[in-house]
Amino acid sequence: MTLQTLIVERHDAVTLVRLNRPEALNALNGQLMDELTAVLDETEADPTVRCVVITGSDRAFAAGADIKEMASKSYAEVFTEDFITRNWERVTRCRKPVVAAVAGYALGGGCELAMMCDFIIAADNAKFGQPEINLGVIPGAGGTQRLTRFAGKSKAMDMILTARMMDAGEAERCGLVSRVVPLAELISTAMEAAAKIAALSPNSVMIAKELVNAAYETPLSQGVKTERRLFHSLFAFDDQKEGMAAFVEKRPAKFTGK
Ligand code: DAK
């Protein structure tokens, strides 16, 4: 597929995906979401890719779904076409880790896309918001659910009902983002984190990711039991022997994914 709305770069075992519709502050239209889905399908199928980073520009991660694309749609159209549902949740089905590196605006669907990633590293100029209420609608890609789980009811209500944006510091304090770095260091920090992940045992990484995500859907006692079983299962891989032997022998581990 020839990409028109994304720039994809390969850095060793990490794929860096840049959302690239600068004229619309990276508003997420159908084409962009189709391209993102295709790129994620490819990276999932490629065993040499171990981690993905999704980013935008310095000015905007993404200012939401493309309002101009959806403005004139009727109820019959959005319902019948299952409007932008088909290609919106691919990120949540990735088994490989996906890091969001957010600078500038992450609004509406942009904030929702970032929240679908495994964690968010924010630049100090990042602004997060769910301003759909200003448009006479509500968040449509999980914002009411994920923001509430990450930031708590009070802040989610405040953001979603008043449409106010939160800055990077507030987003870090409420647990929406894992860390805030100066804008100039955003990509290098995200790529460093991704490279660190990419060098680890891919099986441990995938299982750890699966378990953290399961924490949102599972009662605590069941989650802990599943964690125990999957912890035991990692002893079936060579990587467990290698990781522990490397520690004892005071050398870097060489994980093979076996
Ligand atoms: N859609 C289309 N174009 C957008 C856009 C958007 N969301 N955001 C910005 N742009 C365009 C502007 O129209 C402008 O284009 P021109 O007029 O120059 O042609 C260009 O980007 C630059 O924007 P501004 O001139 O407005 O720039 P400012 O610095 O003055 O303001 C801003 C930046 C981000 C504060 C402002 O652009 C803004 O408020 N943008 C809209 C933010 C917003 O309301 N976002 C929520 C959109 S609704 C679903 C999945 C997802 C969704 C729904 C359902 N399903 C799976 C069912 C998501 C819905 C949404 O995200």
Boltz pocket constraint, residues with backbone or C-beta under 6 A from the ligand:
constraints:
  - pocket:
      binder: B
      contacts: [[A, 22], [A, 23], [A, 24], [A, 25], [A, 27], [A, 28], [A, 63], [A, 64], [A, 65], [A, 66], [A, 67], [A, 68], [A, 83], [A, 84], [A, 85], [A, 88], [A, 105], [A, 107], [A, 108], [A, 109], [A, 110], [A, 131], [A, 132], [A, 134], [A, 135], [A, 138], [A, 139], [A, 140], [A, 141]]
      max_distance: 6.0
